[in-house]
Amino acid sequence: MSQTLAHTPEGDVYEVFAKFQPHEPLHHVGSVIAANRELARAYAFTLYNEWAWNEMVIAPRQEIVKVIGPE
């Protein structure tokens, strides 16, 4: 994801993934920008918890590793 912005003056970009049912795969639902991991958790919960998710996770965009696709 070298072409994708991972840092901003406001903080790092975190991708948000969630699922409704335990047997479903996680789906990308959006992203947040935060100065640290704890703020990113709070922002993700606040912005995306309007649905009844079974699970929600965040990942720093800089840590995502592309396996297949253009650089």
Secondary structure, DSSP 8 states (H G I E B T S, - for coil): -TTS--EETTEEEEEEEEESSTTS--EEEEEEEESSHHHHHHHHHHHHTTS--SEEEEEEGGG----SS--
